[in-house]
């Protein structure tokens, strides 16, 4: 956490450390009903407009809430504007990072700093109509651990809709769980849920799938898309490659975190069997037909496949040892209730 700097309103910037100062601890004791977290990591619209629109919708349910704006390093220039906004409403808190860490890091820190019994994440740009907050909040209070907004009907340009449809289908294939709008950043969760989910890298995009993996109750709520969310977004090839790698990472996390030998053992055994079959074929040629095999490329291929297959299997065994050693620290489950 050494590179992160937290700026809470008018206090002097200080690096985040494990032991919270007394003032911060006292602030955390002043609980509120809702914490609205707005991570600013990629792009942003009018943050003041987003704040005013959603705070008006939230005040129909409660006045006990806070807004937490988390600014990634490249958006620190927004700190001054948000500080002036805080002078009008002290329910605003600001987390400012001094370098680029990504949205998952912003959310992780904001989850720990949030004082609300319920937490909502909002993107720093328009995605859903503010009045839709009501049904998301009611769904969360109705017993869901995580509520996910699904924009329907989509009003943005056709390229956006095609990308979203493909991404949702590929994500469903990788995770085994179908969400209609998994990339939507409008989500609600309980404080307990936020403490149980570990985010890193770009895994914030797949928060619903990670929650399902831990046995949490996840509910998808259909909402109206904000009419101002109309920009056409086509990214460079590098972005799509990273998204594909993220999905591959998620697939391994969901399927093989606790049983790495199942994957590495299967893959290694298949390669080992191919190498053994080639070696057996060459052995038959040499022993039965008496033909020389030392000058055949297949001999090298067979030996190479056997070697690679054994290495992959042993890699899976090492993974099992690591998993066994750290199993007590891997809390990939959720206890709903304890009755004693």
C-alpha positions in Angstrom: 0.0 0.0 0.0 3.1 2.2 0.1 2.4 3.9 -3.2 -1.2 4.9 -2.4 -2.0 8.2 -0.9 -5.3 8.8 0.7 -6.7 12.4 0.8 -9.8 12.6 2.9 -11.3 16.0 2.4 -9.1 18.6 3.9 -6.6 16.4 5.8 -3.0 16.3 4.9 -2.1 13.5 2.4 -0.6 10.4 4.1 0.3 7.0 2.8 -2.1 4.2 3.6 -0.8 1.9 6.3 -2.3 -1.2 7.9 -2.9 0.5 11.3 -5.5 3.3 10.8 -5.0 6.5 12.6 -7.4 7.3 15.5 -9.2 10.0 13.4 -9.9 7.5 10.6 -10.9 4.8 13.1 -13.4 7.2 14.7 -14.8 8.2 11.3 -15.4 4.6 10.5 -17.3 4.2 13.7 -19.8 6.8 12.5 -21.7 4.4 10.3 -24.1 5.4 7.6 -26.7 3.4 5.7 -25.2 3.7 2.2 -21.8 4.2 0.7 -21.8 5.1 -3.0 -18.4 4.4 -4.5 -17.3 6.1 -7.8 -14.0 4.8 -9.1 -12.4 7.1 -11.7 -9.9 4.9 -13.5 -10.6 5.0 -17.2 -12.9 7.8 -18.3 -15.4 10.1 -16.7 -18.3 12.4 -17.4 -19.5 15.3 -15.3 -18.9 13.9 -11.8 -20.8 16.7 -10.1 -23.8 16.0 -12.3 -23.6 12.3 -11.5 -23.4 13.1 -7.8 -26.3 15.5 -7.8 -28.6 13.2 -9.9 -27.9 10.1 -7.8 -27.9 11.8 -4.4 -31.4 13.2 -5.2 -32.6 9.6 -6.0 -31.0 8.3 -2.9 -32.5 10.9 -0.6 -35.9 9.5 -1.5 -34.9 6.5 0.6 -32.4 7.8 3.2 -30.3 10.8 4.0 -27.7 8.7 5.8 -25.2 8.1 3.0 -21.8 9.1 1.7 -20.2 9.4 -1.7 -16.6 8.1 -2.0 -14.8 9.3 -5.1 -11.7 7.2 -5.8 -9.3 8.9 -8.2 -6.6 6.9 -10.0 -3.2 8.6 -10.5 -3.9 10.0 -13.9 -7.1 11.7 -12.7 -5.7 13.5 -9.6 -6.4 16.8 -11.4 -10.0 16.3 -10.4 -9.2 16.5 -6.7 -9.6 20.2 -6.6 -13.1 20.2 -8.2 -14.3 17.4 -5.9 -12.9 19.2 -2.8 -14.9 22.3 -3.7 -18.0 20.1 -4.1 -17.2 18.6 -0.6 -17.3 22.1 0.8 -21.0 22.2 -0.1 -21.8 18.7 1.2 -19.6 16.9 3.8 -21.1 13.6 2.8 -18.4 13.4 0.1 -15.1 11.7 0.7 -12.2 11.6 -1.7 -9.5 8.9 -2.1 -6.7 10.1 -4.4 -3.9 7.7 -5.6 -0.6 9.0 -6.6 0.0 6.5 -9.3 -2.0 4.3 -11.7 -3.3 1.2 -10.0 -6.5 0.3 -11.8 -10.1 0.1 -10.9 -9.8 -3.1 -8.8 -7.3 -1.4 -6.5 -9.6 1.7 -6.2 -12.5 -0.5 -5.3 -10.6 -2.6 -2.8 -9.4 0.5 -0.9 -12.9 2.1 -1.1 -14.5 -1.0 0.3 -12.3 -0.9 3.3 -12.8 2.8 3.9 -16.6 2.7 3.4 -18.8 3.2 6.4 -22.1 2.1 4.9 -24.1 -1.0 5.8 -24.8 -1.2 2.0 -22.3 -0.3 -0.7 -23.1 0.7 -4.3 -20.5 1.1 -7.1 -21.2 3.7 -9.8 -19.0 4.2 -12.9 -17.6 7.7 -13.4 -19.8 8.0 -16.5 -23.5 7.6 -17.3 -24.7 4.1 -17.6 -28.2 3.8 -16.0 -30.9 6.3 -15.2 -30.6 7.6 -11.6 -34.2 6.8 -10.7 -33.4 3.1 -11.2 -31.5 3.2 -7.9 -34.7 2.5 -6.1 -35.3 -1.0 -7.4 -31.6 -1.9 -7.1 -31.7 -0.8 -3.4 -34.9 -2.7 -2.7 -33.5 -5.8 -4.3 -30.4 -5.5 -2.1 -32.4 -5.0 1.1 -34.6 -7.9 0.0 -31.9 -10.4 0.8 -29.5 -10.4 -2.1 -25.7 -10.3 -1.3 -24.9 -8.6 -4.6 -27.2 -6.8 -7.0 -26.1 -6.3 -10.6 -27.8 -3.9 -13.0 -28.5 -5.1 -16.5 -29.2 -2.4 -19.1 -32.2 -3.2 -21.3 -33.1 -2.1 -23.8 -29.6 -1.0 -24.9 -29.7 2.4 -26.6 -26.1 2.9 -27.4 -24.6 2.4 -30.9 -24.6 -1.0 -32.6 -20.9 -1.6 -32.2 -21.3 -1.3 -28.5 -24.1 -3.7 -28.4 -22.3 -6.3 -30.5 -19.2 -6.1 -28.3 -21.3 -6.4 -25.1 -23.2 -9.4 -26.5 -20.0 -11.2 -27.5 -18.3 -10.4 -24.2 -21.4 -11.6 -22.1 -21.5 -14.9 -24.0 -17.8 -15.6 -23.8 -17.9 -14.7 -20.1 -20.8 -17.1 -19.6 -18.8 -19.9 -21.3 -15.8 -19.2 -19.1 -17.6 -19.0 -15.8 -20.6 -21.2 -16.3 -22.9 -18.4 -15.1 -25.0 -16.3 -17.5 -25.3 -12.5 -16.9 -26.9 -10.3 -19.5 -24.7 -7.3 -18.7 -21.8 -8.5 -16.6 -19.6 -5.4 -17.5 -22.1 -2.9 -16.1 -20.5 -1.0 -13.3 -23.7 -0.3 -11.3 -23.8 -2.8 -8.5 -24.9 -3.0 -4.9 -23.6 -5.2 -2.2 -23.6 -5.6 1.5 -20.6 -4.5 3.6 -20.0 -8.1 4.6 -19.9 -9.1 1.0 -17.4 -6.4 0.1 -15.1 -7.7 2.9 -15.2 -11.3 1.6 -14.5 -10.6 -2.1 -10.8 -10.2 -3.1 -10.3 -8.0 -6.2 -7.1 -7.6 -8.1 -5.9 -7.0 -11.7 -9.0 -6.4 -13.8 -11.2 -8.8 -11.9 -13.6 -6.0 -11.0 -15.3 -6.7 -14.3 -16.2 -10.1 -13.2 -17.4 -9.3 -9.7 -20.7 -11.1 -10.1 -19.0 -14.3 -11.3 -16.6 -14.2 -8.3 -19.6 -13.7 -6.0 -21.4 -16.7 -7.4 -18.2 -18.8 -7.0 -18.2 -18.0 -3.2 -21.8 -19.0 -2.8 -23.3 -15.5 -2.5 -26.8 -14.7 -3.5 -26.5 -12.6 -6.7 -29.5 -11.0 -8.4 -29.6 -9.3 -11.7 -32.1 -6.4 -12.1 -33.1 -5.1 -15.4 -32.9 -1.2 -15.6 -33.2 1.5 -18.1 -30.0 2.7 -19.8 -29.2 6.4 -19.4 -30.2 8.2 -22.5 -26.8 10.1 -22.5 -24.8 6.9 -22.7 -24.6 7.1 -26.5 -20.8 7.2 -27.3 -19.4 4.6 -29.7 -16.5 2.8 -28.1 -14.2 0.8 -30.3 -10.8 -0.1 -28.7 -7.4 -1.1 -30.0 -6.5 -4.7 -30.5 -4.5 -4.7 -27.3 -7.6 -4.0 -25.2 -9.4 -7.0 -26.6 -6.4 -9.3 -26.1 -6.3 -8.2 -22.4 -10.0 -8.9 -22.0 -9.4 -12.4 -23.5 -6.6 -13.0 -21.1 -8.7 -11.8 -18.2 -11.4 -14.3 -19.2 -8.8 -17.0 -19.3 -7.5 -16.0 -15.9 -11.1 -16.1 -14.5 -11.7 -19.5 -16.0 -8.6 -20.9 -14.1 -9.6 -19.1 -10.9 -13.1 -20.5 -10.9 -12.2 -24.0 -12.0 -8.8 -24.9 -10.7 -7.8 -22.7 -7.8 -8.2 -25.6 -5.3 -7.4 -28.5 -7.7 -4.6 -27.4 -10.1 -3.6 -31.1 -10.8 -6.9 -31.7 -12.6 -5.9 -29.2 -15.3 -2.2 -29.7 -15.4 -2.5 -33.4 -14.9 -4.9 -33.8 -17.8 -2.9 -31.5 -20.1 0.4 -33.2 -19.2 -1.0 -36.7 -19.5 -2.4 -36.0 -22.9 1.0 -34.6 -24.1 2.8 -37.5 -22.4 0.5 -40.0 -24.1 1.2 -38.5 -27.5 5.0 -38.7 -26.9 4.7 -42.3 -25.7 2.6 -43.3 -28.7 5.2 -41.8 -31.1 8.0 -43.6 -29.2 6.1 -46.9 -29.3 5.6 -46.5 -33.0 9.3 -45.9 -33.6 10.2 -48.8 -31.3 8.0 -51.2 -33.4 9.7 -50.0 -36.6 13.1 -50.5 -35.1 12.6 -53.9 -33.3 10.2 -55.6 -35.8 11.2 -54.2 -39.1 14.8 -53.4 -38.3 14.7 -49.9 -39.8 17.0 -47.2 -38.3 15.2 -44.5 -36.4 18.1 -42.3 -35.2 17.7 -40.0 -38.2 13.9 -39.6 -37.9 12.6 -36.2 -36.6 9.8 -38.2 -35.0 12.3 -39.5 -32.4 13.1 -36.0 -31.2 9.4 -35.1 -31.2 8.5 -38.1 -29.1 11.2 -37.5 -26.5 10.3 -33.8 -26.4 6.6 -34.5 -25.8 7.4 -37.0 -23.1 9.6 -34.5 -21.3 7.1 -31.6 -21.6 4.3 -33.8 -20.4 6.2 -34.9 -17.3 7.1 -31.3 -16.5 3.4 -30.2 -16.8 2.3 -33.0 -14.5 4.9 -32.2 -11.9 3.9 -28.5 -12.2 0.4 -29.6 -11.2 1.8 -31.6 -8.3 3.7 -28.5 -7.1 0.4 -26.5 -7.4 -1.3 -29.1 -5.2 1.4 -28.7 -2.6 1.1 -24.9 -2.6 -2.7 -25.2 -2.4 -2.5 -27.6 0.5 0.0 -25.4 2.4 -2.2 -22.2 2.0 -5.6 -23.8 2.0 -6.6 -22.3 5.4 -6.0 -18.8 3.9 -8.2 -19.4 0.8 -11.7 -18.3 1.9 -13.5 -19.0 -1.4 -16.7 -19.8 0.4 -19.5 -17.9 2.2 -21.2 -18.8 5.4 -24.8 -17.6 5.2 -25.9 -18.2 8.8 -24.6 -19.9 12.0 -27.2 -21.2 14.4 -25.8 -22.4 17.8 
